[in-house]
Amino acid sequence: MAAPVLCALEAHQDSQAHHGIIRYLALRIPGEVWVTWLPDEEPHEIDHREDCLVGDCTTYAGHPGAHAGQVSRY
């Protein structure tokens, strides 16, 4: 059984999509593979997203809300 994916974004409304990393890529390929899902639904989108370049943020470029290290997780 696969481990659950946790949302990496700042706490947000239940109607908004959640985003979590499902695959870390080698350093020669910037970014990670992310999955998107809505509350009470199965994942509906998998895509490669570039890394956020602000400070030590570990989420993707252009993410909503605060940067990683400043937020609580789901």
Buried (B, 14 or more C-beta within 10 A) or exposed (E): EEEEBEBBBBEBEEEEBBBBBEEEEEEEEEBBBBBBBEEEEEBEEEEEBEBBEEEEBEBBEEBEEBBBEEBEEB
